[in-house]
Amino acid sequence: MDPQYQAALRHALRLLARKGYFENALREKLRARCPDPDAVEKVIDKLRSLNYLNDLHLAAGLARGWREERSWGRHRVVHELMRRGLAKDAAEASIQPLFAEQTEAGALARAAAKWQRQHGPAKSAADRKKLADYLARRGFDFADIRRHVPRIDTDGEDEPYDWQ
């Protein structure tokens, strides 16, 4: 066997033992270490055939964690997957099952509850604006935010909020 292939394979397995990598990211790491591009492609093909390298599976796992632990919405999840090197269509395809099994309203409600635990109830229009901005940064659709935020506890409201 080719010694460069063997070295690249050992390096790739060490990297994958620590954390999951998308195919493009692992390819770049291997290219930085191994000067032979053919050996790198052979390693990528070998890992793909062994199912050690599966972009859609990795993306689905990451998306589930971000959705459940960080209360991220669909837009934020897709953006983060694309930032990590996954193509947009692959990112959207990988999260379809996750977002089909749960409504986005549940994740939005959890994110709003987290904001309220940290900042208190949204009592004023300015607080509701801050909450809406927070939810938008989390990747939720503006129409969903608009439906949810007026239902937030508004005891002691000092002014109406104009959504335009």
TAJOQUI-V563154 format. One record per helix or strand. SS is the DSSP state (H for helix, E for strand). FROM is the first residue (numbers start at 1). TO is the last residue. If there is no record, write none. Layout:
BEGIN
ss=SS from=FROM to=TO
ss=SS from=FROM to=TO
END
This chain:
BEGIN
ss=H from=3 to=18
ss=H from=23 to=33
ss=H from=37 to=49
ss=H from=55 to=69
ss=H from=74 to=83
ss=H from=88 to=101
ss=H from=104 to=119
ss=H from=125 to=137
ss=H from=142 to=149
END
